[in-house]
Amino acid sequence: MARHNGRPLRLSALALSLTLLGGCVISEPRTQVAMALPAQWQEPDEAQGSVLEQQWWQGFHSAELDQLITQALAQSPDLHSTLEQVRQAELAVNVAGASLFPSVSASLGSDWRRSESSAGDSQQSRSSSGGLAISYEVDMWGRLAAARDSAQASLAASRFDYQASRLSLASAVAEAYFNVLALDKQIGLAEDNLQIAARVMKIVDARFRNGMATALDVSQQRNTVLNQQAALLPLRVRARQTRSALAILLGQTPQTAMLTEHLALDALQPPAISAGLPSELLTRRPDLASAEADLAAADADVLAARAALLPSVQLSSSLGVSTAALLSLANPANSVSLAGSLAQSLFDGGQRRSQVAISQSRRQQLVDNYRSAVLTALKEVEDALGNTRLTADQEQLQRQIVAESQRSLRLAELRYREGADELLAVLDAQRTLFSAQSSLVDIQLSRLTAALDLYKAVGGGWQRGQPIDTREPAGYPRLTTPAP
């Protein structure tokens, strides 16, 4: 009777011991990267105080750009690849969390055997059995919990990476769209300049027939016409290639993608964008948030590596029934077992201690990467602010240059028609106008690109805690596998 009463006492003592050992969980302080950030930007923030919207591209007031970015976010295979990484990270959290719970397995079997001796005697045996086994690793030092925390931090990092990919994709679509508009504008200017060159060519021919121009004048102007025709060829090829690149971003084949009637480049005006304060930048960029999450995962990995140096405790229990009947568990014999084990590696050649050192080194590497990312982010904002202001001033000046170049060409043509000037003055005026117009288009494109760079540099309106939708959009091609 005493033996029977001692059994609950031993179980209670074991449970109490495990509870006490549970208080021995080791800890690892969370890494904090202290960086002195500037109080303000060096470049002036002229739009300070404006609110940055999450759908920032709508600030350009282009319905087609809005449609293109919406389509890219729904159909881009690169973005969906990043989304699958988020799903994998979610499943990895489930896998890591499952190790904190007991594992249960069941078995059921039946066996029939018959044997014959050389003398002709035969023997038969029948048996059936069923069992239930439970195993559990006691997480005394917090190794399993640290693995779960590392998986959760990695999940957070993957979600931030997804948001960063969305921002990068939207920016890439906008930049490709602006390049399409700029190339269309360049093609239009080249066609207009070709018409101007052809018009001057008629004047030169008329003067040559009347003996007022030389064959050299005719040859020089014909050369100008041919150069303008040649300049159109690469522009048209680049326009087709840029449209193909845009189609890839949209998840379409380059051969079938088409743009609807779009705005002219001159109709797009970059919106006013506020960079905020430098101290706010750390909470507004998803890539920096991802770097912080990687640091949290590295802290958990260090803790798990340190805990692996300590002993591990395994508990197991099994229940079983068996009988000498086939396909039946009538009148079974019962069995019960309860076991516990304590394991400690005595020598592994320094493998696990080296793993701790590797985890610590990787954490230091991530700290350095984070500091570098912050410094790069600060520079990107400064550069974008400077380029935004610079390109705005350049555009105003370049418009005046174009206007004066157009006036000079009109005067040069008039003076040449009246015989007051040589053809060389007209040729110089043509080249000056062509160059000024092309430079204006480049500056307009640079101004739009600078606005995009500033949007990206300040996080594109992203906020911590912003949910993401992991559902597939309707019509997106997805691999299907037959049910098991």
DAVENWO-V172113 format. One line per field, one symbol per residue. ss: DSSP state (H for helix, E for strand, L for the rest). phi: phi as a letter, one per 40 degrees, with the letter a starting at -180 (. if undefined). burial: # if it has 9 or more other C-alpha atoms within 8 Angstrom, else .. Layout:
ss=???
phi=???
burial=???
This chain:
ss=LHHHHHHHHHHHHHHHHHHHHHLLLLLLLLLLLLLLLLLLLLLLLLLLLLLLLLLHHHHHLLHHHHHHHHHHHHHLHHHHHHHHHHHHHHHHHHHHHHLLLLEEEEEEEEEEEEEELLLLLEEEEEEEEEEEEEEEEELLLLHHHHHHHHHHHHHHHHHHHHHHHHHHHHHHHHHHHHHHHHHHHHHHHHHHHHHHHHHHHHHHHHHHHLLLLLHHHHHHHHHHHHHHHHHHHHHHHHHHHHHHHHHHHLLLLLLLLLLLLLLLHHHLLLLLLLLLLHHHHHHLLHHHHHHHHHHHHHHHHHHHHHHLLLLEEEEEEEEEEEELLLLLLLLLEEEEEEEEEEELLLLLLLHHHHHHHHHHHHHHHHHHHHHHHHHHHHHHHHHHHHHHHHHHHHHHHHHHHHHHHHHHHHHHHHHHHLLLLLHHHHHHHHHHHHHHHHHHHHHHHHHHHHHHHHHHHLLLLLLLLLLLLLLLLLLLLLLLLLLL
phi=.cccccccccccccccccccccccccbbcccbccbccccaccccbcbdhcccccccccccfbcccdccccccccbcccccccccccccccccccccccccbcbbbbbaaaabbabbcccgcbbbbbabaaabbbbaccccbgccccccccccccccccccccccccccccccccccccccccccccccccccccccccccccccccccccgbbcccccccccccccccccccccccccccccccccccccgbcccbcbcccbccdcccbcccbccgcdccccbbbcccccccccccccdccccccccccccbbbbaaababaacbcfabcfcbcabbbbbabbaccabggcccccccccccccccccccccccccccccccdccccccccccccccccccccccccccccccccccccgcaccdcccccccccdccccccccccccccccccccdcccgggcbcgccbccccccgccbcbbccc
burial=.................#..##..#...............#...#.##...#...###.#.#..##.##.###.##..##.##.###.##.##..##..#.#.......#.#...#.........##############################################################.###.##..##.##.###.##....#...##..##.##..##.##..##.##..#############..#.......#..#.#..###.##..#############################.#############.##..#......................##.##..##.##..##.###.##..##.###.#####..##.##..##.##..##.##..##.##....#...###.##.###.###########################......................
